[in-house]
Amino acid sequence: MTRIAIKDIAVEEARLAHPLAKAVAAKGVIVPVVLDVKKDASGLYPILDGRRRILASIKAGVKDVPAVFLDGGAEITLMLHATRRNNPVSE
């Protein structure tokens, strides 16, 4: 695991529920985000898992997040989300 600057991550959206940003501001990002090992055409790392954590970090003013890099693209994303259940609190 390493820390990576948010500016090096391909973030697609800029909207997020307020409570998660408050939690990240208070406690930081506890669970690492998962990024692809290969940068995209714009030189940024695609997000495989952790988009909301990254958006909350941006909203909270955090400059970097813990990250794990995996090779596998969309297949890894599907595997990471396979065990996820709907969580109305996080939304």
Protein Blocks (a to p, Z undefined) as FASTA:
>chain_A
ZZddfklpccfbfcdcfklmmmmmmnopfbdcdddfbdcfkopacdfbhjlmmmmmmmno
pabdcddddehijmlmmmmmmmpccdfklZZ
